[in-house]
Amino acid sequence: MQFVRGNKAIRDHQKDGKSLYLFEYVDRGYVRFIGEMVCWKIHEKSGLDIKGRLRKMIVFELKPAN
């Protein structure tokens, strides 16, 4: 699986010296700030996309930065 754009940014945020902030979708046009996170594990799994097709997914496991 290739890491490009956002996935690459999440994977490499610590190496690049960048913070990673997590937001939660609340309602149309509204999000809630959860906090600063650290990506500490990455793995792949199979799952269905929105059209019901089987595909590989990247799972980023995050934990609070503090």
N, CA, C, O and CB atoms as a CASP TS submission, in Angstrom:
PFRMAT TS
TARGET T0000
AUTHOR 0000-0000-0000
METHOD Language model
MODEL 1
PARENT N/A
ATOM      1  N   MET     1       0.845  -1.173   0.000  1.00  0.00           N
ATOM      2  CA  MET     1       0.000   0.000   0.000  1.00  0.00           C
ATOM      3  C   MET     1       0.895   1.242   0.000  1.00  0.00           C
ATOM      4  O   MET     1       1.906   1.291   0.701  1.00  0.00           O
ATOM      5  CB  MET     1      -0.964  -0.005   1.224  1.00  0.00           C
ATOM      6  N   GLN     2       0.519   2.221  -0.777  1.00  0.00           N
ATOM      7  CA  GLN     2       1.303   3.443  -0.870  1.00  0.00           C
ATOM      8  C   GLN     2       0.814   4.484   0.131  1.00  0.00           C
ATOM      9  O   GLN     2      -0.384   4.637   0.366  1.00  0.00           O
ATOM     10  CB  GLN     2       1.245   4.005  -2.287  1.00  0.00           C
ATOM     11  N   PHE     3       1.763   5.183   0.703  1.00  0.00           N
ATOM     12  CA  PHE     3       1.441   6.283   1.596  1.00  0.00           C
ATOM     13  C   PHE     3       1.689   7.587   0.847  1.00  0.00           C
ATOM     14  O   PHE     3       2.834   7.949   0.578  1.00  0.00           O
ATOM     15  CB  PHE     3       2.284   6.215   2.912  1.00  0.00           C
ATOM     16  N   VAL     4       0.613   8.284   0.514  1.00  0.00           N
ATOM     17  CA  VAL     4       0.696   9.568  -0.174  1.00  0.00           C
ATOM     18  C   VAL     4      -0.221  10.564   0.527  1.00  0.00           C
ATOM     19  O   VAL     4      -1.111  10.175   1.283  1.00  0.00           O
ATOM     20  CB  VAL     4       0.315   9.425  -1.679  1.00  0.00           C
ATOM     21  N   ARG     5      -0.001  11.829   0.276  1.00  0.00           N
ATOM     22  CA  ARG     5      -0.808  12.941   0.792  1.00  0.00           C
ATOM     23  C   ARG     5      -1.092  12.800   2.290  1.00  0.00           C
ATOM     24  O   ARG     5      -0.159  12.740   3.090  1.00  0.00           O
ATOM     25  CB  ARG     5      -2.124  13.030   0.026  1.00  0.00           C
ATOM     26  N   GLY     6      -2.353  12.747   2.671  1.00  0.00           N
ATOM     27  CA  GLY     6      -2.734  12.740   4.084  1.00  0.00           C
ATOM     28  C   GLY     6      -2.239  11.539   4.857  1.00  0.00           C
ATOM     29  O   GLY     6      -1.811  11.669   6.004  1.00  0.00           O
ATOM     30  N   ASN     7      -2.293  10.345   4.230  1.00  0.00           N
ATOM     31  CA  ASN     7      -1.802   9.149   4.918  1.00  0.00           C
ATOM     32  C   ASN     7      -0.314   9.261   5.222  1.00  0.00           C
ATOM     33  O   ASN     7       0.138   8.863   6.296  1.00  0.00           O
ATOM     34  CB  ASN     7      -2.071   7.899   4.074  1.00  0.00           C
ATOM     35  N   LYS     8       0.437   9.796   4.288  1.00  0.00           N
ATOM     36  CA  LYS     8       1.880   9.994   4.496  1.00  0.00           C
ATOM     37  C   LYS     8       2.118  11.023   5.601  1.00  0.00           C
ATOM     38  O   LYS     8       3.013  10.850   6.428  1.00  0.00           O
ATOM     39  CB  LYS     8       2.568  10.450   3.178  1.00  0.00           C
ATOM     40  N   ALA     9       1.325  12.087   5.616  1.00  0.00           N
ATOM     41  CA  ALA     9       1.470  13.128   6.637  1.00  0.00           C
ATOM     42  C   ALA     9       1.206  12.570   8.035  1.00  0.00           C
ATOM     43  O   ALA     9       1.910  12.916   8.984  1.00  0.00           O
ATOM     44  CB  ALA     9       0.515  14.298   6.348  1.00  0.00           C
ATOM     45  N   ILE    10       0.194  11.708   8.167  1.00  0.00           N
ATOM     46  CA  ILE    10      -0.100  11.094   9.466  1.00  0.00           C
ATOM     47  C   ILE    10       1.048  10.176   9.874  1.00  0.00           C
ATOM     48  O   ILE    10       1.536  10.248  11.002  1.00  0.00           O
ATOM     49  CB  ILE    10      -1.437  10.303   9.415  1.00  0.00           C
ATOM     50  N   ARG    11       1.475   9.321   8.962  1.00  0.00           N
ATOM     51  CA  ARG    11       2.553   8.374   9.261  1.00  0.00           C
ATOM     52  C   ARG    11       3.840   9.080   9.676  1.00  0.00           C
ATOM     53  O   ARG    11       4.509   8.641  10.612  1.00  0.00           O
ATOM     54  CB  ARG    11       2.823   7.492   8.052  1.00  0.00           C
ATOM     55  N   ASP    12       4.191  10.160   8.998  1.00  0.00           N
ATOM     56  CA  ASP    12       5.493  10.808   9.180  1.00  0.00           C
ATOM     57  C   ASP    12       5.469  12.047  10.078  1.00  0.00           C
ATOM     58  O   ASP    12       6.481  12.741  10.177  1.00  0.00           O
ATOM     59  CB  ASP    12       6.038  11.190   7.847  1.00  0.00           C
ATOM     60  N   HIS    13       4.357  12.341  10.728  1.00  0.00           N
ATOM     61  CA  HIS    13       4.246  13.606  11.459  1.00  0.00           C
ATOM     62  C   HIS    13       5.331  13.793  12.518  1.00  0.00           C
ATOM     63  O   HIS    13       5.844  14.902  12.661  1.00  0.00           O
ATOM     64  CB  HIS    13       2.896  13.693  12.115  1.00  0.00           C
ATOM     65  N   GLN    14       5.693  12.766  13.252  1.00  0.00           N
ATOM     66  CA  GLN    14       6.727  12.919  14.280  1.00  0.00           C
ATOM     67  C   GLN    14       8.099  13.143  13.651  1.00  0.00           C
ATOM     68  O   GLN    14       8.850  14.013  14.091  1.00  0.00           O
ATOM     69  CB  GLN    14       6.763  11.685  15.191  1.00  0.00           C
ATOM     70  N   LYS    15       8.423  12.368  12.634  1.00  0.00           N
ATOM     71  CA  LYS    15       9.706  12.504  11.935  1.00  0.00           C
ATOM     72  C   LYS    15       9.841  13.895  11.319  1.00  0.00           C
ATOM     73  O   LYS    15      10.931  14.465  11.287  1.00  0.00           O
ATOM     74  CB  LYS    15       9.843  11.424  10.842  1.00  0.00           C
ATOM     75  N   ASP    16       8.709  14.440  10.825  1.00  0.00           N
ATOM     76  CA  ASP    16       8.713  15.763  10.198  1.00  0.00           C
ATOM     77  C   ASP    16       8.591  16.905  11.203  1.00  0.00           C
ATOM     78  O   ASP    16       8.614  18.073  10.815  1.00  0.00           O
ATOM     79  CB  ASP    16       7.588  15.854   9.202  1.00  0.00           C
ATOM     80  N   GLY    17       8.462  16.580  12.502  1.00  0.00           N
ATOM     81  CA  GLY    17       8.358  17.599  13.539  1.00  0.00           C
ATOM     82  C   GLY    17       7.029  18.341  13.525  1.00  0.00           C
ATOM     83  O   GLY    17       6.972  19.518  13.881  1.00  0.00           O
ATOM     84  N   LYS    18       5.957  17.660  13.116  1.00  0.00           N
ATOM     85  CA  LYS    18       4.647  18.300  13.014  1.00  0.00           C
ATOM     86  C   LYS    18       3.684  17.707  14.022  1.00  0.00           C
ATOM     87  O   LYS    18       3.785  16.534  14.382  1.00  0.00           O
ATOM     88  CB  LYS    18       4.082  18.158  11.601  1.00  0.00           C
ATOM     89  N   SER    19       2.756  18.524  14.469  1.00  0.00           N
ATOM     90  CA  SER    19       1.713  18.077  15.391  1.00  0.00           C
ATOM     91  C   SER    19       0.587  17.423  14.604  1.00  0.00           C
ATOM     92  O   SER    19       0.380  17.719  13.428  1.00  0.00           O
ATOM     93  CB  SER    19       1.172  19.261  16.235  1.00  0.00           C
ATOM     94  N   LEU    20      -0.140  16.524  15.274  1.00  0.00           N
ATOM     95  CA  LEU    20      -1.280  15.839  14.678  1.00  0.00           C
ATOM     96  C   LEU    20      -2.486  16.113  15.570  1.00  0.00           C
ATOM     97  O   LEU    20      -2.492  15.738  16.743  1.00  0.00           O
ATOM     98  CB  LEU    20      -1.014  14.290  14.520  1.00  0.00           C
ATOM     99  N   TYR    21      -3.499  16.762  15.020  1.00  0.00           N
ATOM    100  CA  TYR    21      -4.688  17.133  15.782  1.00  0.00           C
ATOM    101  C   TYR    21      -5.886  16.311  15.320  1.00  0.00           C
ATOM    102  O   TYR    21      -6.099  16.135  14.120  1.00  0.00           O
ATOM    103  CB  TYR    21      -4.981  18.641  15.637  1.00  0.00           C
ATOM    104  N   LEU    22      -6.668  15.808  16.275  1.00  0.00           N
ATOM    105  CA  LEU    22      -7.833  14.984  15.978  1.00  0.00           C
ATOM    106  C   LEU    22      -9.108  15.782  16.221  1.00  0.00           C
ATOM    107  O   LEU    22      -9.280  16.404  17.269  1.00  0.00           O
ATOM    108  CB  LEU    22      -7.828  13.698  16.832  1.00  0.00           C
ATOM    109  N   PHE    23      -9.992  15.752  15.237  1.00  0.00           N
ATOM    110  CA  PHE    23     -11.303  16.379  15.335  1.00  0.00           C
ATOM    111  C   PHE    23     -12.361  15.318  15.106  1.00  0.00           C
ATOM    112  O   PHE    23     -12.130  14.351  14.380  1.00  0.00           O
ATOM    113  CB  PHE    23     -11.452  17.544  14.317  1.00  0.00           C
ATOM    114  N   GLU    24     -13.530  15.497  15.727  1.00  0.00           N
ATOM    115  CA  GLU    24     -14.640  14.571  15.584  1.00  0.00           C
ATOM    116  C   GLU    24     -15.786  15.273  14.868  1.00  0.00           C
ATOM    117  O   GLU    24     -16.153  16.391  15.230  1.00  0.00           O
ATOM    118  CB  GLU    24     -15.096  14.033  16.962  1.00  0.00           C
ATOM    119  N   TYR    25     -16.354  14.622  13.853  1.00  0.00           N
ATOM    120  CA  TYR    25     -17.506  15.173  13.159  1.00  0.00           C
ATOM    121  C   TYR    25     -18.699  15.167  14.111  1.00  0.00           C
ATOM    122  O   TYR    25     -19.011  14.138  14.711  1.00  0.00           O
ATOM    123  CB  TYR    25     -17.820  14.367  11.864  1.00  0.00           C
ATOM    124  N   VAL    26     -19.371  16.322  14.253  1.00  0.00           N
ATOM    125  CA  VAL    26     -20.513  16.431  15.148  1.00  0.00           C
ATOM    126  C   VAL    26     -21.808  16.545  14.354  1.00  0.00           C
ATOM    127  O   VAL    26     -22.762  15.808  14.602  1.00  0.00           O
ATOM    128  CB  VAL    26     -20.352  17.634  16.080  1.00  0.00           C
ATOM    129  N   ASP    27     -21.839  17.456  13.418  1.00  0.00           N
ATOM    130  CA  ASP    27     -23.027  17.704  12.606  1.00  0.00           C
ATOM    131  C   ASP    27     -22.588  18.438  11.352  1.00  0.00           C
ATOM    132  O   ASP    27     -21.435  18.858  11.258  1.00  0.00           O
ATOM    133  CB  ASP    27     -24.104  18.523  13.395  1.00  0.00           C
ATOM    134  N   ARG    28     -23.449  18.594  10.423  1.00  0.00           N
ATOM    135  CA  ARG    28     -23.111  19.282   9.176  1.00  0.00           C
ATOM    136  C   ARG    28     -22.478  20.645   9.462  1.00  0.00           C
ATOM    137  O   ARG    28     -23.115  21.537  10.024  1.00  0.00           O
ATOM    138  CB  ARG    28     -24.369  19.451   8.298  1.00  0.00           C
ATOM    139  N   GLY    29     -21.212  20.786   9.063  1.00  0.00           N
ATOM    140  CA  GLY    29     -20.503  22.044   9.267  1.00  0.00           C
ATOM    141  C   GLY    29     -19.905  22.227  10.651  1.00  0.00           C
ATOM    142  O   GLY    29     -19.336  23.279  10.939  1.00  0.00           O
ATOM    143  N   TYR    30     -20.023  21.220  11.517  1.00  0.00           N
ATOM    144  CA  TYR    30     -19.516  21.343  12.877  1.00  0.00           C
ATOM    145  C   TYR    30     -18.605  20.168  13.232  1.00  0.00           C
ATOM    146  O   TYR    30     -18.920  19.010  12.958  1.00  0.00           O
ATOM    147  CB  TYR    30     -20.677  21.432  13.871  1.00  0.00           C
ATOM    148  N   VAL    31     -17.474  20.495  13.844  1.00  0.00           N
ATOM    149  CA  VAL    31     -16.557  19.481  14.359  1.00  0.00           C
ATOM    150  C   VAL    31     -16.179  19.834  15.787  1.00  0.00           C
ATOM    151  O   VAL    31     -16.303  20.984  16.208  1.00  0.00           O
ATOM    152  CB  VAL    31     -15.292  19.363  13.467  1.00  0.00           C
ATOM    153  N   ARG    32     -15.714  18.832  16.530  1.00  0.00           N
ATOM    154  CA  ARG    32     -15.275  19.034  17.913  1.00  0.00           C
ATOM    155  C   ARG    32     -13.795  18.677  17.981  1.00  0.00           C
ATOM    156  O   ARG    32     -13.379  17.639  17.468  1.00  0.00           O
ATOM    157  CB  ARG    32     -16.121  18.168  18.928  1.00  0.00           C
ATOM    158  N   PHE    33     -13.009  19.533  18.611  1.00  0.00           N
ATOM    159  CA  PHE    33     -11.583  19.280  18.796  1.00  0.00           C
ATOM    160  C   PHE    33     -11.402  18.263  19.898  1.00  0.00           C
ATOM    161  O   PHE    33     -11.870  18.469  21.017  1.00  0.00           O
ATOM    162  CB  PHE    33     -10.818  20.582  19.124  1.00  0.00           C
ATOM    163  N   ILE    34     -10.721  17.156  19.594  1.00  0.00           N
ATOM    164  CA  ILE    34     -10.461  16.101  20.582  1.00  0.00           C
ATOM    165  C   ILE    34      -9.131  16.344  21.278  1.00  0.00           C
ATOM    166  O   ILE    34      -9.046  16.234  22.501  1.00  0.00           O
ATOM    167  CB  ILE    34     -10.465  14.710  19.914  1.00  0.00           C
ATOM    168  N   GLY    35      -8.093  16.673  20.517  1.00  0.00           N
ATOM    169  CA  GLY    35      -6.798  16.954  21.128  1.00  0.00           C
ATOM    170  C   GLY    35      -5.647  16.601  20.207  1.00  0.00           C
ATOM    171  O   GLY    35      -5.833  16.120  19.090  1.00  0.00           O
ATOM    172  N   GLU    36      -4.448  16.859  20.716  1.00  0.00           N
ATOM    173  CA  GLU    36      -3.244  16.512  19.966  1.00  0.00           C
ATOM    174  C   GLU    36      -2.956  15.032  20.165  1.00  0.00           C
ATOM    175  O   GLU    36      -3.014  14.518  21.282  1.00  0.00           O
ATOM    176  CB  GLU    36      -2.029  17.381  20.412  1.00  0.00           C
ATOM    177  N   MET    37      -2.644  14.356  19.065  1.00  0.00           N
ATOM    178  CA  MET    37      -2.447  12.918  19.102  1.00  0.00           C
ATOM    179  C   MET    37      -1.071  12.546  18.552  1.00  0.00           C
ATOM    180  O   MET    37      -0.383  13.364  17.942  1.00  0.00           O
ATOM    181  CB  MET    37      -3.548  12.209  18.310  1.00  0.00           C
ATOM    182  N   VAL    38      -0.688  11.284  18.786  1.00  0.00           N
ATOM    183  CA  VAL    38       0.527  10.705  18.233  1.00  0.00           C
ATOM    184  C   VAL    38       0.114   9.408  17.544  1.00  0.00           C
ATOM    185  O   VAL    38      -0.633   8.610  18.111  1.00  0.00           O
ATOM    186  CB  VAL    38       1.626  10.457  19.351  1.00  0.00           C
ATOM    187  N   CYS    39       0.596   9.199  16.334  1.00  0.00           N
ATOM    188  CA  CYS    39       0.354   7.943  15.624  1.00  0.00           C
ATOM    189  C   CYS    39       1.386   6.942  16.125  1.00  0.00           C
ATOM    190  O   CYS    39       2.583   7.120  15.902  1.00  0.00           O
ATOM    191  CB  CYS    39       0.440   8.127  14.054  1.00  0.00           C
ATOM    192  N   TRP    40       0.933   5.895  16.797  1.00  0.00           N
ATOM    193  CA  TRP    40       1.896   4.967  17.395  1.00  0.00           C
ATOM    194  C   TRP    40       1.854   3.580  16.770  1.00  0.00           C
ATOM    195  O   TRP    40       2.778   2.795  16.984  1.00  0.00           O
ATOM    196  CB  TRP    40       1.644   4.854  18.872  1.00  0.00           C
ATOM    197  N   LYS    41       0.809   3.247  16.001  1.00  0.00           N
ATOM    198  CA  LYS    41       0.756   1.961  15.308  1.00  0.00           C
ATOM    199  C   LYS    41       0.025   2.146  13.988  1.00  0.00           C
ATOM    200  O   LYS    41      -0.898   2.952  13.879  1.00  0.00           O
ATOM    201  CB  LYS    41       0.059   0.876  16.181  1.00  0.00           C
ATOM    202  N   ILE    42       0.455   1.385  12.991  1.00  0.00           N
ATOM    203  CA  ILE    42      -0.192   1.382  11.687  1.00  0.00           C
ATOM    204  C   ILE    42      -0.320  -0.066  11.239  1.00  0.00           C
ATOM    205  O   ILE    42       0.635  -0.836  11.329  1.00  0.00           O
ATOM    206  CB  ILE    42       0.609   2.234  10.644  1.00  0.00           C
ATOM    207  N   HIS    43      -1.496  -0.431  10.759  1.00  0.00           N
ATOM    208  CA  HIS    43      -1.660  -1.754  10.172  1.00  0.00           C
ATOM    209  C   HIS    43      -2.700  -1.692   9.056  1.00  0.00           C
ATOM    210  O   HIS    43      -3.421  -0.704   8.914  1.00  0.00           O
ATOM    211  CB  HIS    43      -2.072  -2.788  11.249  1.00  0.00           C
ATOM    212  N   GLU    44      -2.762  -2.748   8.281  1.00  0.00           N
ATOM    213  CA  GLU    44      -3.721  -2.846   7.187  1.00  0.00           C
ATOM    214  C   GLU    44      -4.764  -3.889   7.530  1.00  0.00           C
ATOM    215  O   GLU    44      -4.496  -4.852   8.248  1.00  0.00           O
ATOM    216  CB  GLU    44      -3.016  -3.194   5.856  1.00  0.00           C
ATOM    217  N   LYS    45      -5.964  -3.678   7.002  1.00  0.00           N
ATOM    218  CA  LYS    45      -7.007  -4.690   7.119  1.00  0.00           C
ATOM    219  C   LYS    45      -7.896  -4.583   5.889  1.00  0.00           C
ATOM    220  O   LYS    45      -7.868  -3.575   5.182  1.00  0.00           O
ATOM    221  CB  LYS    45      -7.838  -4.514   8.441  1.00  0.00           C
ATOM    222  N   SER    46      -8.670  -5.604   5.640  1.00  0.00           N
ATOM    223  CA  SER    46      -9.608  -5.603   4.529  1.00  0.00           C
ATOM    224  C   SER    46     -10.968  -5.153   5.028  1.00  0.00           C
ATOM    225  O   SER    46     -11.353  -5.439   6.162  1.00  0.00           O
ATOM    226  CB  SER    46      -9.696  -6.999   3.873  1.00  0.00           C
ATOM    227  N   GLY    47     -11.682  -4.455   4.180  1.00  0.00           N
ATOM    228  CA  GLY    47     -13.009  -3.988   4.541  1.00  0.00           C
ATOM    229  C   GLY    47     -13.736  -3.502   3.304  1.00  0.00           C
ATOM    230  O   GLY    47     -13.174  -3.478   2.209  1.00  0.00           O
ATOM    231  N   LEU    48     -14.992  -3.114   3.483  1.00  0.00           N
ATOM    232  CA  LEU    48     -15.818  -2.672   2.377  1.00  0.00           C
ATOM    233  C   LEU    48     -15.802  -1.149   2.259  1.00  0.00           C
ATOM    234  O   LEU    48     -15.853  -0.436   3.262  1.00  0.00           O
ATOM    235  CB  LEU    48     -17.247  -3.177   2.550  1.00  0.00           C
ATOM    236  N   ASP    49     -15.730  -0.663   1.021  1.00  0.00           N
ATOM    237  CA  ASP    49     -15.827   0.778   0.817  1.00  0.00           C
ATOM    238  C   ASP    49     -17.306   1.173   0.766  1.00  0.00           C
ATOM    239  O   ASP    49     -18.179   0.332   0.983  1.00  0.00           O
ATOM    240  CB  ASP    49     -15.088   1.210  -0.491  1.00  0.00           C
ATOM    241  N   ILE    50     -17.592   2.448   0.481  1.00  0.00           N
ATOM    242  CA  ILE    50     -18.984   2.913   0.527  1.00  0.00           C
ATOM    243  C   ILE    50     -19.851   2.309  -0.574  1.00  0.00           C
ATOM    244  O   ILE    50     -21.078   2.384  -0.507  1.00  0.00           O
ATOM    245  CB  ILE    50     -19.025   4.421   0.422  1.00  0.00           C
ATOM    246  N   LYS    51     -19.226   1.713  -1.582  1.00  0.00           N
ATOM    247  CA  LYS    51     -19.982   1.048  -2.644  1.00  0.00           C
ATOM    248  C   LYS    51     -20.065  -0.464  -2.424  1.00  0.00           C
ATOM    249  O   LYS    51     -20.555  -1.194  -3.285  1.00  0.00           O
ATOM    250  CB  LYS    51     -19.347   1.339  -3.998  1.00  0.00           C
ATOM    251  N   GLY    52     -19.582  -0.931  -1.265  1.00  0.00           N
ATOM    252  CA  GLY    52     -19.662  -2.347  -0.931  1.00  0.00           C
ATOM    253  C   GLY    52     -18.573  -3.208  -1.539  1.00  0.00           C
ATOM    254  O   GLY    52     -18.671  -4.435  -1.507  1.00  0.00           O
ATOM    255  N   ARG    53     -17.542  -2.598  -2.089  1.00  0.00           N
ATOM    256  CA  ARG    53     -16.435  -3.352  -2.687  1.00  0.00           C
ATOM    257  C   ARG    53     -15.356  -3.614  -1.646  1.00  0.00           C
ATOM    258  O   ARG    53     -15.056  -2.754  -0.818  1.00  0.00           O
ATOM    259  CB  ARG    53     -15.842  -2.591  -3.895  1.00  0.00           C
ATOM    260  N   LEU    54     -14.777  -4.805  -1.696  1.00  0.00           N
ATOM    261  CA  LEU    54     -13.708  -5.170  -0.777  1.00  0.00           C
ATOM    262  C   LEU    54     -12.433  -4.424  -1.162  1.00  0.00           C
ATOM    263  O   LEU    54     -12.076  -4.365  -2.338  1.00  0.00           O
ATOM    264  CB  LEU    54     -13.471  -6.703  -0.783  1.00  0.00           C
ATOM    265  N   ARG    55     -11.760  -3.865  -0.188  1.00  0.00           N
ATOM    266  CA  ARG    55     -10.515  -3.132  -0.436  1.00  0.00           C
ATOM    267  C   ARG    55      -9.620  -3.215   0.790  1.00  0.00           C
ATOM    268  O   ARG    55     -10.069  -3.600   1.869  1.00  0.00           O
ATOM    269  CB  ARG    55     -10.803  -1.653  -0.798  1.00  0.00           C
ATOM    270  N   LYS    56      -8.349  -2.852   0.621  1.00  0.00           N
ATOM    271  CA  LYS    56      -7.423  -2.766   1.747  1.00  0.00           C
ATOM    272  C   LYS    56      -7.559  -1.391   2.379  1.00  0.00           C
ATOM    273  O   LYS    56      -7.712  -0.390   1.679  1.00  0.00           O
ATOM    274  CB  LYS    56      -5.953  -3.031   1.295  1.00  0.00           C
ATOM    275  N   MET    57      -7.502  -1.346   3.699  1.00  0.00           N
ATOM    276  CA  MET    57      -7.594  -0.089   4.433  1.00  0.00           C
ATOM    277  C   MET    57      -6.377   0.068   5.318  1.00  0.00           C
ATOM    278  O   MET    57      -5.843  -0.912   5.839  1.00  0.00           O
ATOM    279  CB  MET    57      -8.886  -0.029   5.271  1.00  0.00           C
ATOM    280  N   ILE    58      -5.944   1.297   5.486  1.00  0.00           N
ATOM    281  CA  ILE    58      -4.866   1.612   6.427  1.00  0.00           C
ATOM    282  C   ILE    58      -5.526   2.041   7.724  1.00  0.00           C
ATOM    283  O   ILE    58      -6.406   2.901   7.725  1.00  0.00           O
ATOM    284  CB  ILE    58      -3.900   2.737   5.870  1.00  0.00           C
ATOM    285  N   VAL    59      -5.100   1.438   8.835  1.00  0.00           N
ATOM    286  CA  VAL    59      -5.633   1.792  10.153  1.00  0.00           C
ATOM    287  C   VAL    59      -4.509   2.462  10.935  1.00  0.00           C
ATOM    288  O   VAL    59      -3.457   1.864  11.163  1.00  0.00           O
ATOM    289  CB  VAL    59      -6.190   0.524  10.918  1.00  0.00           C
ATOM    290  N   PHE    60      -4.741   3.709  11.344  1.00  0.00           N
ATOM    291  CA  PHE    60      -3.791   4.452  12.166  1.00  0.00           C
ATOM    292  C   PHE    60      -4.295   4.401  13.605  1.00  0.00           C
ATOM    293  O   PHE    60      -5.405   4.845  13.896  1.00  0.00           O
ATOM    294  CB  PHE    60      -3.627   5.941  11.666  1.00  0.00           C
ATOM    295  N   GLU    61      -3.484   3.865  14.491  1.00  0.00           N
ATOM    296  CA  GLU    61      -3.840   3.860  15.907  1.00  0.00           C
ATOM    297  C   GLU    61      -3.201   5.086  16.541  1.00  0.00           C
ATOM    298  O   GLU    61      -1.985   5.268  16.496  1.00  0.00           O
ATOM    299  CB  GLU    61      -3.374   2.536  16.622  1.00  0.00           C
ATOM    300  N   LEU    62      -4.050   5.922  17.133  1.00  0.00           N
ATOM    301  CA  LEU    62      -3.601   7.179  17.725  1.00  0.00           C
ATOM    302  C   LEU    62      -3.717   7.116  19.237  1.00  0.00           C
ATOM    303  O   LEU    62      -4.566   6.409  19.780  1.00  0.00           O
ATOM    304  CB  LEU    62      -4.412   8.363  17.176  1.00  0.00           C
ATOM    305  N   LYS    63      -2.854   7.863  19.908  1.00  0.00           N
ATOM    306  CA  LYS    63      -2.964   8.017  21.360  1.00  0.00           C
ATOM    307  C   LYS    63      -2.684   9.478  21.677  1.00  0.00           C
ATOM    308  O   LYS    63      -1.997  10.160  20.917  1.00  0.00           O
ATOM    309  CB  LYS    63      -1.970   7.057  22.133  1.00  0.00           C
ATOM    310  N   PRO    64      -3.217   9.963  22.805  1.00  0.00           N
ATOM    311  CA  PRO    64      -2.978  11.372  23.166  1.00  0.00           C
ATOM    312  C   PRO    64      -1.495  11.684  23.268  1.00  0.00           C
ATOM    313  O   PRO    64      -0.707  10.860  23.733  1.00  0.00           O
ATOM    314  CB  PRO    64      -3.664  11.705  24.490  1.00  0.00           C
ATOM    315  N   ALA    65      -1.122  12.871  22.835  1.00  0.00           N
ATOM    316  CA  ALA    65       0.286  13.282  22.849  1.00  0.00           C
ATOM    317  C   ALA    65       0.808  13.470  24.267  1.00  0.00           C
ATOM    318  O   ALA    65       2.007  13.323  24.500  1.00  0.00           O
ATOM    319  CB  ALA    65       0.465  14.573  22.061  1.00  0.00           C
ATOM    320  N   ASN    66      -0.046  13.785  25.197  1.00  0.00           N
ATOM    321  CA  ASN    66       0.405  14.026  26.587  1.00  0.00           C
ATOM    322  C   ASN    66       0.477  12.744  27.358  1.00  0.00           C
ATOM    323  O   ASN    66       0.834  12.752  28.536  1.00  0.00           O
ATOM    324  CB  ASN    66      -0.524  15.000  27.305  1.00  0.00           C
TER
END
